[in-house]
Amino acid sequence: MSEPGAPFPQLVQSVLDGSASAEQRQQLAHRLRTDPALRTEYVQQMRLDALLHFTGGAVAQKTAAAAAPDPQATPRPNVSKFPATPFRLMAAIAALLLVGLGVSTLGWSRRGVEVEVVRATEIASGQWLAGSKLRLTRLSLAHGSVEFQLSSGVRLEVVAPAELQFVSALHVRVSLGQVTADVGDRGKGFVVDTAQTQVVDLGTKFGVAVPNAGHTDVVVFQGEVELFDRRSRRQSDAPMTRLVEGEAVRVDAQQQMSRIMNVTSGPHDKAWSTDGGEAGSVIAAVRDNLRDPTARFYYRILAGGMREDAPAFVAKRHEWNGLDAAGLPAELLGADLVQTFPDDRANTGLEIVVSVSRPAALYVLIDSRHATPAWLAATFTDTGARIGMENAPLLTSGKAVGKGPGVGNMAPFAVWRRDLPAGGSLTLGPPRDSTGDNPASPLWMYGIAAKPF
């Protein structure tokens, strides 16, 4: 058991070799939260640990196997005074660097990372029994999805097809597939490597998708992460960027980042996708005319997500509810829901293009305390239904968000509808006209929903 103030390298070492106690993990998490210098050292050590796995692990083994002498081949003279291979040389250098940092190379043990299977989809459950504990160094998942809990407390949901390497209880490498990490309080500092970037968690729930297309998608559902350049072996550990809740980027092979416009999932982050609507989602895509190159917020499409207490905006706690105990209108229940950006309520030049995959009714939920925008009145029909948007208290207030219809600080919203009998795309305008309304008066951004006929 580590004493308070135990050397930082000792704490990192215990996590790397899988022997860390709950107290040691808590100590490490606390130090990473409170000391930026230790976070930098931690990232360096994780990278060196990964280098050792790469140079001395499967790649080196394959190289050695390929170089094994053929007993029937003619012997070749050894003309080198230094028979060590580049792989061995790199491993030796990395080992010396680790010693210089005060970290034992024993952390490079390939005995695997202890995991517990939390759940598996039916198609994968025959191989992965819920509740079973095992050690993994690599994972190749051909079908379905599996959720694991690591000894660090991190939960990983892996969706096939996927190829992963478990470097330590706080470090995985993803070469293919989709991984969602919920790190909790104990797993802060969790690292995910891909060919294009390195994602370092700062206390969050985030997703990483690596398709065969040569890029990495990173989506932050809660908290924040830092992205590091995987190409350079620079000594400086300044991140390429930091992403917060509601932001997502695509990192290509040249380390260039671009905004991911929309992320589709079920009502609770399940089966998320950055490549368009999931099966069963009527809303295929949402895009806007935003020109700010630094913007990274994504529209969140929740398939079937319209229900009581459904989230109204990206990265906010505000919710959709019935205005009274009668609840939400029946025609809205189960509709696909788009979480929009609350700051767009003041954007009078906004255009949002919504694409639906099949015949559907498209709904705009708009603050009924203000004049109806001209574009909405001209192209949609007011259904007469009214719902509530709960203006939730700030998280820092310590106050809970109201639950159920009619509970909380409600603002009334009108439900406008337009039918799209052939599916297709439709352009929506700004939440207010540039004239005819007081721009200083309170106004909330509108919501978007769609339901197939």
Secondary structure as UniProt FT lines:
FT   TURN            4..5
FT   HELIX           8..16
FT   TURN            17..18
FT   HELIX           22..34
FT   HELIX           36..56
FT   HELIX           58..66
FT   TURN            71..72
FT   HELIX           86..100
FT   TURN            101..102
FT   HELIX           105..108
FT   STRAND          113..120
FT   TURN            122..127
FT   TURN            130..131
FT   STRAND          133..136
FT   STRAND          138..141
FT   STRAND          145..150
FT   TURN            151..152
FT   STRAND          155..168
FT   TURN            169..170
FT   STRAND          171..182
FT   TURN            184..189
FT   STRAND          191..193
FT   STRAND          197..201
FT   STRAND          205..210
FT   TURN            212..213
FT   STRAND          216..222
FT   STRAND          224..229
FT   STRAND          241..244
FT   TURN            245..246
FT   STRAND          247..251
FT   TURN            253..254
FT   STRAND          257..259
FT   STRAND          262..265
FT   TURN            267..268
FT   TURN            270..271
FT   TURN            279..280
FT   STRAND          283..288
FT   TURN            293..294
FT   STRAND          299..302
FT   TURN            303..304
FT   TURN            308..309
FT   STRAND          310..311
FT   TURN            314..315
FT   STRAND          319..321
FT   TURN            325..326
FT   TURN            330..334
FT   STRAND          336..340
FT   HELIX           342..346
FT   TURN            348..349
FT   STRAND          352..356
FT   STRAND          360..367
FT   TURN            368..369
FT   HELIX           374..379
FT   STRAND          381..390
FT   HELIX           395..397
FT   TURN            405..406
FT   STRAND          410..420
FT   TURN            421..422
FT   STRAND          424..428
FT   TURN            439..440
FT   STRAND          447..452
//
